């Protein structure tokens, strides 16, 4: 009888771990496309959310050089802003290590955690707490890949994505 509990606990642990991903799924392609649809005014509108798991729901945005882009960013998490604030910062093209270094220095710049060198920033939102949102509009820059991150302390390694800008047709 003593062997049963010692076998039972590892089985329960494995079952619990396998169920932790249940209920979460990747956004279908149609939902991602809808999140990046042109608005009635002709501006490409992108809706991005972030939560307490430190993830953006959109990690890739596509635009054409010169296209107007409107990003609405919402923190759908529940933790207080001081512990789990989020922002969306679009940067000029740079390597992953440069992005992390810039984000690390920005993280030390409370309360908004924006990079000191504004020339490295294409567009950004303010730092958001639970259920707060902010909208930013910009013109898609020259063709290339532009990283975006959350610069709240410790978030940039997980909260990242890219804007891919294509040349005008």
N, C-alpha and C positions, 0 to 999 in steps of 0.2 A: 504494500500500500504506500510506502514512503517513496517508491520510484514514480508513482503516478504524478505527484505534484512537481517533481523535478523534470519530467517530460512535458507536463502540461504547460508550465510557464513559458518555455521557449516557443511552443506552438502558438500560444496566445500572442506572444510578442511578434512573431512573424506575421500572423494574421492581422494584427493591428497595424504594423508597418505597411502591409500591402494595401490596406484600406485607406491610408492617409491621403492618397491621391484621388480617391473617389470624390465625385462631385465637382472636380475641376477639369476643365477641358480647354484646349486651345481654341481661340476664336476661329470660326470657319472663315474661309476666304471671302465669302459674301459679306460677312460682318466687317472684315478688315477693309474691303473695298468701299463699303458704305461709310466707314469712318473717315474715308479720304475722298469723299465726293465733292464736286463743285457745288457751291451754294448758288442761290438764285442770283446773287450779284456777280457771279463769275469767279469768285475767290475760292480756291481749293480749301475746303474746311476739314480739319483733322481733329478728332476728339481723342484725347489720351487720358487714361486714369492711372493712378498708382495707389497701392494700399500698404498695409503693415507688413507684407511679405517682401517689400522692397523690389517691386517689379513694375515696369511699365506694361500696359496691356498692348501697346503698339511699339514695336522695336525697329520698324522700317517705314519710312515715308518716301514716296516718290513724287518728284515735281519736275517741271521743265524750267530751264533758265529763264528768268524774267517773270515767271508766273507768281501771282499774288497767293500767299499761303496764310491761312488763319488757323492757329493751333489753340484749342481750348483744352486746358489741362485741369483735372480735378483730382484732389486727394480724397479717395473713398475709404481711407483707413479710419480707425477709431482711436488710435493712440494720440496723445497730445502733441502739438506742434514742437514743443521743446525736446521731445524724445524721438519723434518720428515725422518731422516736417519733410516736405518734398518740394522740389522745384524742377523745372525743365529748362535746360540750358543748351542751346545749339551753338556749337563751336566751329571755328574755321578748320579746314582739313589738317589733321595731325595724327601721329602714330598713337597706338593704344597706350604706350607708356607715357607719352606727353599728355594725353587726356587725363590719366590717373594722377600725374604730378600736378597738373593744373587744378584738378578737382580737390586734391589734398590741400593745396594752399588756399583755395576758395573756402574749403570747409572751416578753416581757422578764422574766417572773416565774418563773424556773427554780426548782426542777426540774420542777414539775408544770404550769406554764404555765396556771394558772387565773386568771380575772378577779379583780381586787382587790375589786370591788363584787359581793359574793355575792347581792345583791338582784336582779341582772340574770340570774342562773343559776337555771333550773328544776331541772335534773338534770345530772350529769356523771359520766364514768368517770375513772379515773386514767390517767396517761400510760403507754402500753404499748410495749414493745419487740417484737421478732419472736416470733411464736407465743404471745404473752400475750393474755389476755382478761380482761374485767371485766364485771360485770352490775350494772345499776342499775334500781331500781323507783321509779315515781312515779305520781301520780294526774294524769290529763290535766286541764290547767287549763281556764279559761273558753274558750268558742269563739273561734277566731282562728287565725292562722298564727304559728308559733313557729320561728325559725331554729335550725339546729344546725350546728356547725362543729368543725373541729380547730383548737386554738389553739397547736399547735407552731409555732415561728417560720416564717413564709412559707407556711403551709398553707391558711389560711382562704379565700384567693381561689379555690382549686380544691376544697377539701374542705368542701362545704356542702350543706345540704338544708333541709327544713322538715317540721315536724309540723303537720298540719292538723287542728284540733279542731272537730268539729261539735257543735251543741247536742244535748242529750238529746232523744230522740224523744218 
